[in-house]
C-alpha cells in the first residue's frame, strides 16, 4: 500500500512538526548547554505527571478500587495511594500511568486530525487537572489523613501546582487566539508523548540497575514476571499507540474500497 500525508492535514502536520522540533531543540539545549531552559518544560512535566497519576486514579475507579490520595512532587514525580479490589485491578492500576499518558497524547493527535475544537480540548484538560487536584489531591487526603501516607507539604504543592495548571489551561482556552490555542494543544500532545517515552527509558534504566519502587516493581510483585519485561511491554504498547495515532493524524491510504479520512492518490 502507498501512504502519504493528506493535503487537508498538511497545515496541522506542519504545526505538529514545529511543536516537535521546538520541543526536542529546547530539550537538547537544556540538557547539554543551557540547564536554565528546563523551566520551559517544568509546567508541562507537571502536567504530564497529573495525567500519569490521574490515569492510575481512573483505572482504580473503573475497577471499583478505593483511591486514598494523589500527590505530585516538585521533582515532577507523583504517587497515587489506592487499594485494589483484586489481582487484576492491581495490574490495570499499575499499568495505567505510562500507558495512560501515551494514550492521552495520542488522543489529542486524533482530536486535532478530525478538526475538533482545540479550545474544547484545553477546557477538558483544565477540568481534568482541576478535578484530580480538588478531589484526589485535597479532599481525599483530608478524609484519609491517617492512611494516605502523604505529608502536608506534598498536599500543598499538589494543590498549588494543580491550581496553576488548571488556571493556565483555562486561560489559554479562553483568551488565546485560535492559532495559539491550536499550537498549545499540539505542543501539549507532543510533550505528553515525549514525556512518556523518556520516562519509560528512565524506568528501564532504573529497573535494570536498582530495586527502587516503581509501577514496574508493583507488576513484578503481582505476577512474578521481572519488572524489565513489563517496562519493555509498556514501551511496545506505547510505540504501537503512537504509530496508530500518527497514521490517523497525517497519513493517507491509496484505496478505492475504504472510506477513510485520508486523501486518495
N, C-alpha and C positions, 0 to 999 in steps of 0.2 A: 504494500500500500504506500501511496505517496502522501506525505504530510507537509503542510506549510502554514505559516502564520496567516490567519484570515484577515482580509482587508479591513473589515469593520472593527477589528480589535487592535489594529496596529497603534492607534493613539494610546490606548490603555496599556498595551505592551511596552511602548516607549516609556510611559510613566513608571511602570513596574521596573523596567531596566534601569532607569535613572535612580530610583529608590534603592535598588540592589547595589549598583555601582557605588553610590554615595555611602551606603551602609558599610560596604567592605572597605572602601577607601578610608573612612574615618576610623574603622576598627583597626586597620593596618597601621595608620599613623599613631593612634592612641597606644597600640601595643608595642611599637618599636621606637617611636620618635617623640611623640607628644602625649605623655600619660594624662595630662590635664584634659585632653579631649574626651576622656572617659565620662565626663559629666554629661556629654551629649546623649550617651546611651543609658545613663543611670535611670532616668524615669521609665524608659522603655523596658529595661531589665526588670524593674519593679513591677511593671505592668505584666510582663511575661510570667513573673513569679505568681502574681494574683491569678492569672489564667491557669497556671500549673496547679496551684493549690486548690483553686476553685473547681478544677476538674476532679480532684480527689473528693471534694465535697459532693459534687453532683453524682459521682459513682456511688458514694456511700448512701446518698438519699435514694437513688434509683434501686439499690439492692436492699433497701429497708434497714440500713445500718444507722447507728447513732453517731452524730457528729458532736464533739465537745468544744472544739475551737479551731480557728485558723489564725496563724500568725506569720508575719513577714518580717525579716530582719534587715538591718542596714546593709549587710553584706550581700543582699538580694537572695539569700536562702529563705526557705519557708517550711512550715510544719503544719500538718493537719492531724489533730488527735481525733481518732474515731474508734468505734467498737464494732467491727464487722460481725454480722449475724451468722457467719458461716465461712467455710474454707473458700468457696468460690467467690463470695463477695469480697473477701480479703484479697484475692488475686486481681479482681477488677479494680478495686480501690488503689492498689499499689501500682498497677499498670496505667492508670488513668492520667497521671501527671504529665509524663513526657508525650504520650500519645495524644492527650487532650490538647496540649499546646500546639502540636503539629496540625491536628485536625482544625483547630481554631484558625490558624494561618491559612490553611488550605481552603477552608470555607469562605474566608474573606476573598481569596482569589476568585472562587466561583461566583461569589456575590458580585464582584466588580465585573466579571466577564459577562454576566447576564444583564448588566446595566441597571442594577438596583441602586437605590439612593445611598451614597456614601454617608450622608447625614444620618440616615436611619441606623446604619451600622455603627456609627460613632455614638449615637444616643444609646444603642443597645449595649455597647461596650462600657459606656459610662454607668448604665444601670446595673450591669453585671458586677463591676468592681464595687459600686456603692452597696449593692445587696450583700456581697461577700463581706464587705467591711463592717457594715452595721450589724447584720445578723450573726455572722460566724466569727467576726473579728472582735466584736464588742459584747453583744447580748449573751451569746452562748458562753464565752469565757467567764462572764459575771455569774451566770447560773450554775456553771460547773467549776467554780473557783477552787474547790478542793481536789478535783480530779483531772483538770485540764492540763496540768503540768506546764503552765505558762507564767511568765513574770509580768509585773505591772509595766515594766519598760517595753516589753515586746508588744503588749496590747496597745500602749500609747503610740508606738511607732507604726503599728499596723493601721490604726485608726487615722493617724496623721497622714501617712503616705497614701492610704486608700482614699481619703477625702480630697487630697490634692489631685490625684489621678482622675477621680470622678469629676471634679470641677473642670480640669483641663480638657478632658474628653468632651464634656458637655459644652464648654465654651467654644471648642473647635467646631463642633457640630452646629452650634447656634450662630456663631458670628463669622466664621471663616468663609471666604468666597468658595464657590463650588470647586474651582481648580485646586485650591489649597486643601479643601476637605477631601477631594479625591487623592491628592498626594499624601495627605496624612494617613488615610486608610491603607494606601499601598505601602507606605513606609512601615506602618504597624504590622501589616501582614508579613513583610519581609523580615522584620525584626523577630516576630514570633517564630518563623521558620528557622532563621539563623540561630536564634537563641536555643531552640530545641535541639538543633543539630550539634552545636558546640557543647551544649550541656550534656548530651549523650556521649560525646567524645570525652569530656571530663569525667563522666561517670564510668566510662570504660577504663580509663587510666586509674581512677580511684578504686574500682573493683579489682583491678589486676594487681595493685600494689599494696592495698591496705584492707583492713576489715571494718572500715568505718561504716556507720549505719547509713543506709540508703534504701530507696524503693527496691532496688535490685536485691539487696540483702533480705528485705522482707519477703520477696518472691522466693529466694533460695531457701529461707527458713520454712516457708509453707509447702514447698514442693520437693525439696532435696536436689533440685537442679541448680548447678552453680550460677552465681549471680552474673558472671560474664556472659553466659548463654542468654540470659534474659535481656541484658543490655544489647547483645547482638540482634536478638529478635525485635526489640523495640526500634533499633536502627533500621532494620529491613522494612518494618511496617511503616516507619516514618518516611523512608525513601519512596515506598510504594504510593503512599498518600500524596506526597509532594509531586510525584510524577503524574499521577492521575489529575491532580489539581492544575498543573501546568498545561497538560494536554487540553483539559476543558477550558482553560483560560485563553490559550493562544494558538492552538493548532487546528488545522482543517484537514479533513479526510476526503480524498477523491473517491467518491462513491455515489452511484446513482440510485442505490437501493435503500439508503438510510436518510431520514430527515434529521440531520444533526445540526447543531448551532454553529457550523463551520462553513466556510465558503467552498464551493466546488471549483476545480480547475478545468 
